[in-house]
Amino acid sequence: MINKKEKEVKELNRKNKELKQYNLVSKKRQEELDNFAEFLKEVLAQDAISDISMRMVVNKIVVHQNEDKTLDIKFEMNGKLGDNKEIEIPE
């Protein structure tokens, strides 16, 4: 019984460590997103977006014309908004 409880405690400690790491990653990601959002607010507050500001925000614009002559437009963003990496969530 003691061995079983020791294993449970070890497993809970492992999960706790993983959750603390996930919390650190989440806080860092939130800070990066907040900084980029603040930058976007500053850019959008301008009367006209300068070429330099646009290049800092948008990496690439892809325009595709469909068979029915409609357009699909895709913006590839710079900064952390363009980062589509998934974060693993511990169980």
C-alpha positions in Angstrom: 0.0 0.0 0.0 2.9 2.4 0.8 4.5 1.6 -2.5 1.2 2.4 -4.3 0.9 5.7 -2.5 4.6 6.6 -3.2 4.0 5.9 -6.9 0.9 8.1 -6.8 2.8 10.9 -5.1 5.6 10.6 -7.7 3.1 10.8 -10.5 1.4 13.8 -9.0 4.8 15.6 -8.6 5.6 14.9 -12.2 2.2 16.3 -13.4 2.7 19.3 -11.1 6.1 20.0 -12.7 4.6 19.7 -16.2 1.8 22.1 -15.3 4.3 24.6 -13.9 6.2 24.4 -17.2 3.1 24.8 -19.2 2.1 27.8 -17.1 5.5 29.5 -17.8 5.1 28.8 -21.5 1.6 30.2 -21.4 2.6 33.4 -19.6 5.5 34.0 -22.1 3.1 33.4 -25.0 0.6 35.8 -23.5 3.2 38.5 -23.1 4.3 38.1 -26.7 0.8 38.3 -27.9 0.1 41.4 -25.8 3.2 43.1 -27.2 2.3 42.3 -30.7 -1.3 43.5 -30.1 0.0 46.8 -28.7 2.1 47.2 -31.8 -0.9 46.5 -34.1 -2.9 49.1 -32.1 -0.2 51.7 -32.7 0.0 50.9 -36.4 -3.8 51.0 -36.8 -4.0 54.3 -35.0 -2.1 56.0 -37.8 -4.1 57.9 -40.5 -2.4 55.9 -43.1 -0.3 52.7 -42.7 3.2 53.3 -43.9 5.0 50.7 -46.1 7.4 50.0 -43.3 4.6 49.4 -40.8 2.8 47.1 -43.3 6.0 45.1 -43.9 6.5 44.7 -40.1 3.0 43.3 -39.7 2.5 41.3 -42.9 5.1 38.9 -44.2 3.2 37.8 -47.4 -0.1 38.2 -49.1 -1.3 35.3 -51.3 -4.1 36.1 -53.8 -5.8 33.2 -55.6 -8.4 33.6 -58.3 -11.0 30.9 -58.3 -12.7 29.4 -61.4 -15.8 31.5 -60.7 -13.6 34.7 -60.7 -13.8 35.2 -57.0 -10.6 35.8 -55.0 -9.2 34.1 -52.0 -6.8 36.3 -50.0 -4.5 34.9 -47.4 -2.3 37.1 -45.1 0.8 35.5 -43.6 1.5 37.6 -40.6 4.9 38.4 -39.0 5.4 38.3 -35.3 3.9 35.7 -33.0 0.5 35.7 -34.6 2.0 33.8 -37.5 3.4 31.1 -35.3 1.1 28.1 -35.5 3.0 25.8 -33.3 0.9 23.8 -31.0 1.5 23.6 -27.3 1.1 20.3 -25.7 -1.1 20.3 -22.7 -0.2 17.7 -20.1 -3.0 15.4 -19.0 
